[in-house]
Amino acid sequence: MLSHHDRQELEKIERWFELTEPALAARLRAGKPARPPLLRLAVLLSIDITAGLLMLLGLILNSPALLLTGMIAVTTAVIVHLSRFGRD
């Protein structure tokens, strides 16, 4: 159970969110997670598939250039997955 002081502080934070970020407050109140934009999903999937195919081809064909390119693509995919690319 929260103390009276804690409840007051939470109410202040809630009012601050409603004043500064009304869209965020509405999303939090609705309780629905935001869906990723279609463009972001398409870019992520294409980078993932390209990276996997390049590494697979590099291994199958014993090509250091393709393997290196695949490793760079995997690194790019990780960076894009961890970044805030395409998010609100």
N, CA, C and O atoms as a DFTB+ gen file, in Angstrom:
352 C
 N C O
     1  1       0.840      -1.177       0.000
     2  2       0.000       0.000       0.000
     3  2       0.886       1.241       0.000
     4  3       1.910       1.278       0.683
     5  1       0.499       2.237      -0.753
     6  2       1.274       3.470      -0.829
     7  2       0.870       4.434       0.280
     8  3      -0.282       4.477       0.714
     9  1       1.836       5.184       0.711
    10  2       1.545       6.201       1.726
    11  2       0.833       7.392       1.070
    12  3       0.771       7.497      -0.155
    13  1       0.317       8.254       1.885
    14  2      -0.378       9.452       1.387
    15  2       0.567      10.309       0.548
    16  3       0.184      10.815      -0.506
    17  1       1.779      10.465       1.013
    18  2       2.784      11.260       0.293
    19  2       3.090      10.641      -1.074
    20  3       3.176      11.352      -2.075
    21  1       3.256       9.313      -1.111
    22  2       3.548       8.641      -2.376
    23  2       2.414       8.811      -3.379
    24  3       2.659       9.045      -4.562
    25  1       1.165       8.693      -2.907
    26  2       0.019       8.887      -3.794
    27  2      -0.016      10.309      -4.348
    28  3      -0.321      10.511      -5.524
    29  1       0.296      11.295      -3.505
    30  2       0.323      12.687      -3.972
    31  2       1.401      12.875      -5.031
    32  3       1.175      13.548      -6.037
    33  1       2.566      12.287      -4.811
    34  2       3.649      12.412      -5.788
    35  2       3.274      11.758      -7.115
    36  3       3.565      12.307      -8.177
    37  1       2.636      10.600      -7.065
    38  2       2.193       9.936      -8.293
    39  2       1.139      10.758      -9.026
    40  3       1.140      10.803     -10.257
    41  1       0.251      11.402      -8.297
    42  2      -0.747      12.273      -8.925
    43  2      -0.092      13.476      -9.591
    44  3      -0.534      13.905     -10.657
    45  1       0.958      14.026      -8.978
    46  2       1.697      15.132      -9.597
    47  2       2.346      14.684     -10.898
    48  3       2.313      15.400     -11.898
    49  1       2.936      13.495     -10.878
    50  2       3.572      12.966     -12.090
    51  2       2.525      12.740     -13.176
    52  3       2.769      13.043     -14.344
    53  1       1.372      12.214     -12.803
    54  2       0.296      11.982     -13.766
    55  2      -0.170      13.300     -14.388
    56  3      -0.345      13.378     -15.604
    57  1      -0.371      14.325     -13.577
    58  2      -0.776      15.640     -14.102
    59  2       0.296      16.213     -15.020
    60  3      -0.021      16.805     -16.052
    61  1       1.568      16.039     -14.649
    62  2       2.664      16.547     -15.477
    63  2       2.654      15.856     -16.842
    64  3       2.826      16.509     -17.871
    65  1       2.451      14.524     -16.850
    66  2       2.376      13.796     -18.118
    67  2       1.207      14.281     -18.958
    68  3       1.351      14.459     -20.168
    69  1       0.058      14.497     -18.342
    70  2      -1.107      14.931     -19.092
    71  2      -0.913      16.318     -19.702
    72  3      -1.441      16.601     -20.777
    73  1      -0.167      17.173     -19.029
    74  2       0.084      18.510     -19.551
    75  2       1.170      18.533     -20.618
    76  3       1.032      19.235     -21.619
    77  1       2.235      17.785     -20.424
    78  2       3.371      17.854     -21.341
    79  2       3.291      16.855     -22.488
    80  3       3.729      17.160     -23.597
    81  1       2.746      15.679     -22.245
    82  2       2.673      14.625     -23.258
    83  2       1.277      14.006     -23.278
    84  3       1.098      12.882     -22.809
    85  1       0.290      14.719     -23.812
    86  2      -1.076      14.179     -23.772
    87  2      -1.235      12.878     -24.566
    88  3      -2.016      12.011     -24.171
    89  1      -0.506      12.731     -25.678
    90  2      -0.621      11.499     -26.475
    91  2      -0.073      10.309     -25.697
    92  3      -0.667       9.231     -25.697
    93  1       1.073      10.513     -25.028
    94  2       1.653       9.447     -24.216
    95  2       0.739       9.087     -23.052
    96  3       0.555       7.911     -22.739
    97  1       0.175      10.088     -22.423
    98  2      -0.737       9.838     -21.303
    99  2      -1.957       9.041     -21.765
   100  3      -2.414       8.137     -21.066
   101  1      -2.477       9.376     -22.936
   102  2      -3.640       8.649     -23.461
   103  2      -3.279       7.205     -23.766
   104  3      -4.059       6.296     -23.478
   105  1      -2.084       6.980     -24.358
   106  2      -1.656       5.608     -24.655
   107  2      -1.454       4.809     -23.378
   108  3      -1.836       3.641     -23.305
   109  1      -0.856       5.437     -22.374
   110  2      -0.646       4.741     -21.111
   111  2      -1.972       4.420     -20.431
   112  3      -2.133       3.354     -19.837
   113  1      -2.921       5.352     -20.522
   114  2      -4.223       5.140     -19.911
   115  2      -4.970       4.005     -20.614
   116  3      -5.666       3.223     -19.967
   117  1      -4.822       3.916     -21.953
   118  2      -5.509       2.871     -22.719
   119  2      -4.891       1.501     -22.458
   120  3      -5.575       0.482     -22.548
   121  1      -3.609       1.477     -22.139
   122  2      -2.952       0.217     -21.831
   123  2      -2.610      -0.627     -23.034
   124  3      -2.300      -1.809     -22.883
   125  1      -2.658      -0.060     -24.224
   126  2      -2.346      -0.808     -25.437
   127  2      -0.922      -0.468     -25.891
   128  3      -0.561       0.707     -25.967
   129  1      -0.120      -1.480     -26.191
   130  2       1.222      -1.187     -26.697
   131  2       1.149      -0.613     -28.114
   132  3       0.282      -0.983     -28.906
   133  1       2.050       0.270     -28.406
   134  2       2.088       0.880     -29.733
   135  2       2.579      -0.145     -30.753
   136  3       3.530      -0.883     -30.495
   137  1       1.932      -0.183     -31.898
   138  2       2.367      -1.091     -32.956
   139  2       3.477      -0.425     -33.743
   140  3       3.421       0.780     -33.986
   141  1       4.487      -1.184     -34.147
   142  2       5.560      -0.582     -34.923
   143  2       5.052      -0.159     -36.298
   144  3       4.216      -0.846     -36.886
   145  1       5.541       0.948     -36.809
   146  2       5.128       1.381     -38.141
   147  2       5.527       0.345     -39.187
   148  3       6.524      -0.360     -39.034
   149  1       4.741       0.266     -40.238
   150  2       4.983      -0.722     -41.285
   151  2       6.335      -0.517     -41.951
   152  3       7.014      -1.491     -42.276
   153  1       6.735       0.728     -42.160
   154  2       8.028       1.000     -42.784
   155  2       9.170       0.477     -41.921
   156  3      10.115      -0.123     -42.431
   157  1       9.082       0.705     -40.612
   158  2      10.123       0.233     -39.696
   159  2      10.219      -1.286     -39.747
   160  3      11.316      -1.841     -39.807
   161  1       9.080      -1.951     -39.721
   162  2       9.065      -3.409     -39.763
   163  2       9.663      -3.927     -41.074
   164  3      10.421      -4.896     -41.071
   165  1       9.324      -3.286     -42.187
   166  2       9.853      -3.706     -43.493
   167  2      11.370      -3.520     -43.553
   168  3      12.083      -4.387     -44.058
   169  1      11.861      -2.392     -43.040
   170  2      13.305      -2.142     -43.057
   171  2      14.035      -3.156     -42.172
   172  3      15.071      -3.695     -42.561
   173  1      13.496      -3.406     -41.000
   174  2      14.137      -4.364     -40.094
   175  2      14.176      -5.761     -40.690
   176  3      15.206      -6.432     -40.632
   177  1      13.071      -6.201     -41.257
   178  2      13.042      -7.534     -41.856
   179  2      13.968      -7.643     -43.051
   180  3      14.638      -8.661     -43.223
   181  1      14.016      -6.614     -43.876
   182  2      14.892      -6.673     -45.053
   183  2      16.360      -6.684     -44.644
   184  3      17.157      -7.398     -45.252
   185  1      16.731      -5.920     -43.641
   186  2      18.114      -5.937     -43.167
   187  2      18.459      -7.299     -42.568
   188  3      19.543      -7.829     -42.813
   189  1      17.545      -7.864     -41.788
   190  2      17.781      -9.174     -41.182
   191  2      17.954     -10.263     -42.235
   192  3      18.891     -11.058     -42.169
   193  1      17.056     -10.292     -43.192
   194  2      17.113     -11.318     -44.239
   195  2      18.363     -11.152     -45.085
   196  3      19.034     -12.134     -45.403
   197  1      18.683      -9.910     -45.455
   198  2      19.884      -9.663     -46.256
   199  2      21.137     -10.082     -45.499
   200  3      22.024     -10.710     -46.077
   201  1      21.221      -9.752     -44.245
   202  2      22.393     -10.112     -43.449
   203  2      22.534     -11.621     -43.352
   204  3      23.630     -12.158     -43.509
   205  1      21.437     -12.300     -43.095
   206  2      21.491     -13.763     -42.999
   207  2      21.893     -14.412     -44.305
   208  3      22.711     -15.332     -44.316
   209  1      21.328     -13.944     -45.407
   210  2      21.666     -14.519     -46.709
   211  2      23.122     -14.256     -47.084
   212  3      23.794     -15.140     -47.615
   213  1      23.611     -13.056     -46.813
   214  2      25.004     -12.750     -47.136
   215  2      25.970     -13.625     -46.337
   216  3      26.956     -14.124     -46.880
   217  1      25.685     -13.808     -45.058
   218  2      26.560     -14.662     -44.250
   219  2      26.470     -16.115     -44.704
   220  3      27.486     -16.808     -44.760
   221  1      25.278     -16.579     -45.024
   222  2      25.112     -17.953     -45.488
   223  2      25.835     -18.173     -46.811
   224  3      26.526     -19.177     -46.986
   225  1      25.676     -17.242     -47.734
   226  2      26.382     -17.347     -49.020
   227  2      27.893     -17.283     -48.822
   228  3      28.638     -18.005     -49.485
   229  1      28.340     -16.433     -47.927
   230  2      29.776     -16.338     -47.653
   231  2      30.330     -17.643     -47.112
   232  3      31.447     -18.028     -47.456
   233  1      29.570     -18.326     -46.276
   234  2      30.013     -19.618     -45.743
   235  2      29.956     -20.714     -46.799
   236  3      30.882     -21.518     -46.914
   237  1      28.873     -20.748     -47.570
   238  2      28.714     -21.790     -48.582
   239  2      29.748     -21.642     -49.693
   240  3      30.360     -22.625     -50.111
   241  1      29.943     -20.420     -50.167
   242  2      30.868     -20.177     -51.275
   243  2      32.312     -19.981     -50.822
   244  3      33.211     -19.799     -51.643
   245  1      32.522     -20.018     -49.513
   246  2      33.860     -19.817     -48.948
   247  2      34.448     -18.485     -49.438
   248  3      35.603     -18.411     -49.858
   249  1      33.626     -17.453     -49.371
   250  2      34.011     -16.132     -49.849
   251  2      34.175     -15.180     -48.663
   252  3      33.191     -14.811     -48.021
   253  1      35.426     -14.781     -48.371
   254  2      35.635     -13.857     -47.264
   255  2      34.932     -12.507     -47.473
   256  3      34.479     -11.893     -46.507
   257  1      34.841     -12.050     -48.712
   258  2      34.203     -10.764     -48.988
   259  2      32.712     -10.811     -48.639
   260  3      32.187      -9.888     -48.016
   261  1      32.030     -11.896     -49.047
   262  2      30.610     -12.019     -48.723
   263  2      30.405     -12.206     -47.227
   264  3      29.462     -11.661     -46.653
   265  1      31.283     -12.969     -46.597
   266  2      31.171     -13.181     -45.162
   267  2      31.369     -11.870     -44.404
   268  3      30.631     -11.577     -43.463
   269  1      32.361     -11.084     -44.811
   270  2      32.593      -9.789     -44.179
   271  2      31.412      -8.847     -44.397
   272  3      30.990      -8.144     -43.479
   273  1      30.886      -8.840     -45.611
   274  2      29.720      -8.011     -45.899
   275  2      28.525      -8.447     -45.050
   276  3      27.774      -7.608     -44.553
   277  1      28.352      -9.755     -44.887
   278  2      27.279     -10.263     -44.040
   279  2      27.459      -9.868     -42.591
   280  3      26.490      -9.539     -41.907
   281  1      28.703      -9.897     -42.116
   282  2      28.970      -9.502     -40.735
   283  2      28.687      -8.015     -40.531
   284  3      28.164      -7.617     -39.490
   285  1      29.027      -7.207     -41.513
   286  2      28.725      -5.769     -41.436
   287  2      27.207      -5.563     -41.447
   288  3      26.684      -4.714     -40.725
   289  1      26.507      -6.345     -42.272
   290  2      25.049      -6.228     -42.322
   291  2      24.418      -6.665     -40.998
   292  3      23.439      -6.064     -40.555
   293  1      24.964      -7.695     -40.368
   294  2      24.451      -8.130     -39.064
   295  2      24.676      -7.034     -38.022
   296  3      23.799      -6.754     -37.205
   297  1      25.853      -6.423     -38.059
   298  2      26.140      -5.324     -37.134
   299  2      25.161      -4.167     -37.353
   300  3      24.665      -3.573     -36.396
   301  1      24.894      -3.860     -38.604
   302  2      23.924      -2.812     -38.927
   303  2      22.537      -3.189     -38.414
   304  3      21.823      -2.347     -37.871
   305  1      22.161      -4.442     -38.585
   306  2      20.842      -4.890     -38.116
   307  2      20.726      -4.756     -36.602
   308  3      19.688      -4.335     -36.092
   309  1      21.786      -5.111     -35.885
   310  2      21.758      -4.991     -34.425
   311  2      21.623      -3.525     -34.019
   312  3      20.851      -3.192     -33.120
   313  1      22.375      -2.658     -34.682
   314  2      22.304      -1.227     -34.363
   315  2      20.903      -0.684     -34.636
   316  3      20.363       0.081     -33.837
   317  1      20.318      -1.081     -35.764
   318  2      18.977      -0.597     -36.101
   319  2      17.940      -1.147     -35.123
   320  3      17.012      -0.436     -34.737
   321  1      18.095      -2.419     -34.719
   322  2      17.155      -2.996     -33.755
   323  2      17.240      -2.283     -32.400
   324  3      16.223      -2.089     -31.735
   325  1      18.442      -1.897     -31.998
   326  2      18.611      -1.278     -30.699
   327  2      18.361       0.234     -30.706
   328  3      18.171       0.838     -29.650
   329  1      18.363       0.835     -31.883
   330  2      18.143       2.284     -31.969
   331  2      16.656       2.582     -31.913
   332  3      15.824       1.678     -31.841
   333  1      16.347       3.846     -31.947
   334  2      14.948       4.270     -31.926
   335  2      14.445       4.556     -33.338
   336  3      13.555       5.385     -33.522
   337  1      15.010       3.874     -34.336
   338  2      14.657       4.107     -35.733
   339  2      13.158       3.916     -35.975
   340  3      12.617       2.842     -35.711
   341  1      12.504       4.931     -36.465
   342  2      11.104       4.842     -36.858
   343  2      10.100       4.825     -35.719
   344  3       8.918       4.568     -35.947
   345  1      10.540       5.088     -34.514
   346  2       9.616       5.087     -33.382
   347  2       9.160       6.502     -33.096
   348  3       9.838       7.473     -33.429
   349  1       7.992       6.599     -32.470
   350  2       7.473       7.934     -32.101
   351  2       8.264       8.511     -30.975
   352  3       7.980       9.622     -30.527
